[in-house]
Amino acid sequence: MNPGDYLKDVPENSYFRLSDGRVIRNIEELLNVLKNSDDSLFYQHVTPDRNDFAEWIKHCVKYVELYNKLIIIKDRQSLINILEQELAFLKNPKISETMKFFSENYSANDTNHKSENMNVQSNISDVKSVAENTNITNNNTNNNSTNNKNEVKNSDVLSNVVSSNVLDFELFLGDIVKEINDEIFFL
């Protein structure tokens, strides 16, 4: 699935119907409703035993990676934070290009590339985590030496990630990650 597909409205028969009668058609609408409602609405759908929002993400939006993050969340603000990060990630055109490349070139059903696909999917998460950590670090400090240390640390992590993939992937991902880190550094 392309990253942009996760941003689209789900089919009408899969809309999330809130206890107060409102309808949610996509991840962004879910975020807006959660930001603009009180805790009582949230806790009608999230209890210690269930998370209706995570289940909707898994079964209707079909975004298992996001489901895995949300299923353990039991407070409103944490869920909002994760949705904000995920939407920012999905809306980043460089990330979208990278994910599209993987989905087109490394199908999980293609037995010739099955093990490579598993490595690629694992490394997408690693790269995404590094990009998010860099963004958090750069937003929380104005100290240039700290930023430079983080760039070196992230560069080391990224080079380890990239070295485990096929040559075409290494070249493609390396350029994309460098551009992302450069953009995040200047935010």
Residue pairs with C-beta under 8 A, 6 or more apart in sequence:
1 62
1 63
1 103
2 96
2 99
2 100
2 103
3 89
3 90
3 95
3 96
3 99
3 100
4 90
4 96
6 27
6 61
6 63
6 66
6 90
7 26
7 27
7 28
7 87
7 90
7 91
8 26
9 25
9 26
10 25
10 26
10 60
10 61
14 56
14 59
14 60
15 23
15 24
15 25
16 23
16 24
16 25
16 30
16 52
16 53
16 56
16 60
17 23
17 24
18 24
18 33
18 41
18 45
19 41
19 44
19 45
20 37
20 41
22 33
24 30
24 33
24 56
26 61
27 57
27 61
27 63
27 66
27 83
27 86
27 87
27 90
28 87
30 53
30 56
30 83
31 80
31 83
31 84
31 87
33 41
34 42
34 53
34 76
34 79
34 80
34 83
35 80
39 76
42 76
42 79
43 76
45 51
45 52
45 53
46 52
46 53
46 73
46 74
46 76
46 79
48 74
51 70
51 71
51 73
51 74
53 70
53 79
54 67
54 70
54 71
54 73
55 67
55 71
57 63
57 66
57 67
57 70
58 64
58 67
58 71
65 125
66 82
66 86
69 82
69 86
70 79
70 82
70 83
73 79
73 82
85 132
89 95
89 128
89 131
89 132
90 96
92 180
94 176
94 179
94 180
94 183
95 128
95 131
95 176
95 180
97 176
98 124
98 127
98 172
98 173
98 176
99 124
101 172
102 117
102 120
102 121
102 124
105 113
106 113
106 116
106 117
106 120
107 113
107 117
108 114
108 117
110 117
116 165
116 166
119 164
119 165
120 165
120 169
123 161
123 162
123 164
123 165
123 173
126 157
126 161
127 158
127 161
127 173
127 177
130 154
130 157
130 158
130 161
130 177
131 177
131 180
131 181
131 184
133 154
134 150
134 151
134 154
134 181
134 184
134 185
135 184
135 187
137 146
137 147
137 150
138 147
138 150
138 184
138 185
138 187
139 187
141 147
147 185
151 181
151 185
154 181
155 181
158 174
158 177
158 181
161 173
162 169
162 170
162 173
162 174
162 177
163 170
165 173
